[in-house]
Amino acid sequence: MIVDPSYESLKLSKKFGEFGAQCGCRVYFVLNKVEPDIREEMLASVNCVNVVAEIPERREIFKTSLKGKELDFELDEIKKLVEFLEKNGVIN
């Protein structure tokens, strides 16, 4: 689940975590638009053990996605996420 820094997203992430626990499913979280001053608050709203990536707030990511284009630069955080998804058979 992608978790944005908004009240609604943080509340929804808690519900998804609870629902996953009830179903016996593990829910993984990707924290999105993370800034240093809100990171701890975002982590506190989810089971931080299940956070598989933290994508930083970067203007260039926002502008590129707004245009519907692919990123033309690399981020270690996204590499880490891709490695996790490949390792767990989500993508190949």
C-alpha positions in Angstrom: 0.0 0.0 0.0 1.2 3.5 -0.9 1.0 5.8 2.1 1.0 9.6 1.3 1.5 12.2 4.0 -2.2 13.0 4.6 -4.5 12.3 7.4 -6.8 10.2 5.2 -4.0 8.1 3.9 -2.5 7.5 7.3 -6.0 6.4 8.7 -6.6 4.2 5.7 -3.2 2.5 6.1 -4.1 1.6 9.7 -7.3 0.0 8.5 -5.5 -1.9 5.8 -3.0 -3.2 8.4 -5.8 -4.3 10.7 -7.7 -5.9 7.9 -4.6 -7.7 6.7 -4.0 -9.0 10.3 -7.5 -10.3 10.5 -7.2 -12.1 7.2 -3.8 -13.5 8.0 -2.2 -11.5 5.2 0.9 -9.3 5.5 0.4 -5.8 4.2 3.5 -3.9 3.0 3.8 -0.2 3.0 5.6 2.3 0.8 5.9 5.7 2.4 5.5 8.3 -0.3 6.6 12.0 -0.4 8.6 11.5 2.8 10.2 14.6 4.3 12.5 14.4 7.4 10.2 16.3 9.7 7.2 14.0 9.0 9.0 10.7 8.6 8.5 9.6 12.3 4.8 10.4 12.2 4.3 8.4 9.1 6.2 5.4 10.5 4.2 5.6 13.7 0.9 5.2 11.8 1.9 1.9 10.2 3.6 -1.2 11.3 7.1 0.0 10.5 8.4 -3.6 10.2 6.2 -3.8 7.0 7.6 -0.6 5.5 9.5 -1.8 2.4 10.5 1.6 1.0 10.4 5.3 1.7 10.2 7.5 -1.4 11.4 11.1 -0.6 9.5 14.2 -1.4 11.3 15.5 -4.5 9.9 18.1 -6.9 11.4 16.4 -9.9 9.4 13.2 -9.2 6.2 15.2 -8.9 6.8 17.1 -12.1 7.7 14.0 -14.0 4.7 12.1 -12.8 2.4 15.0 -13.5 3.4 14.9 -17.1 2.8 11.1 -17.2 6.5 10.4 -18.1 8.9 7.9 -16.8 11.6 9.0 -14.4 14.8 9.8 -16.2 16.9 9.4 -13.0 17.5 6.7 -10.4 16.7 6.7 -6.8 18.2 4.2 -4.3 14.8 4.0 -2.6 13.1 2.9 -5.8 15.8 0.4 -6.5 15.3 -1.1 -3.0 11.5 -1.4 -3.7 12.1 -3.1 -7.0 14.5 -5.6 -5.4 11.9 -6.4 -2.8 9.1 -6.9 -5.4 11.4 -9.1 -7.5 12.5 -11.1 -4.5 8.9 -11.7 -3.4 7.7 -12.7 -6.9 5.5 -9.6 -7.4 7.4 -8.6 -10.5 10.0 -10.4 -12.6 
